[in-house]
Every structure is written in C-alpha cells, then in structure tokens.
Amino acid sequence: MKKAALLAALFLMMGAFSVAAALTDDQNFRAGLKYYNSKNYKAAVKQFREYLANKPDPCGYYLTGYALYKLGRLSESEDNFREAFLIDPQFSLEKAGLISKKSGAVSAKEPAPTSEKKAEKPAAKEAPQKK
C-alpha cells in the first residue's frame, strides 16, 4: 500500500515538472516571437534556442533560421532550416498556425483600368531602306 502511494506521489511530481517545463518552453517561444516581430533578431535567436533545448520542433528551428538569416549569419541559418526540414519536410508557417491564407481561392489581379482619353501611341515609323 505504501509503495502504491509513493509511486503515485512520484508520478504526480513528475507530471508537475513536465507541466512547468512546458510552460517555460511556451514562454521562451512567445518571447522569441515577440522579439522576432519587433525585429530584435539577436534576442529572438536566444529565446528560440532556449525553447529548442527542451522541445526541438520544426517551427522553432525555422524561426531561428530566419532570425539568423536576418542577422546575416547564413551558414547557421541554413543549418536551422535543414533541421526544420529533417523533422517535418512538409512544415510551413501556415501549417504551424502562425500565418493564415486569405481565402481558399487564389485571386487573380484585375487588369489596370484604361482611360479612353489617353491618346494611343503612334506606330513607330519604319526607317527608310537603303538601296
């Protein structure tokens, strides 16, 4: 009976630690997004790396890669994009819920309005041919 109570207590404690870690991960990710959106890419990279240390996922790697790209650190950026691809080859920010489509249909641009008052360009005159 005591063993069962001890095991139950251990599982509850482990669950509490995992919930605390998940909250910290979420805070790091949100802080990274905040810095990224305010164009503080150096701080964003730091937050995303802390997030990735506990929860490696394609979104974290992708955003870290893009922040590094903005900082001009292209080799590191490429490594992060590669990690995101290796975890989920189909990853996109849209799939992660960070951006959304306007609508399901692709909208074509309307042609520019034409004015009837504009004079048509005269046809180019042909150059006289040499004989």
Buried (B, 14 or more C-beta within 10 A) or exposed (E): EEEEEEEEEEEEEEEEEEEEEEEBBEEBBEBBBEBBEEEBBEBBBBBBBBBBEEBEBBBBBBBBBBBBBBBEBEEBBEBBBEBBBEBBEEBEEEEBEEEEEEEEEEEEEEEEEEEEEEEEEEEEEEEEEEE
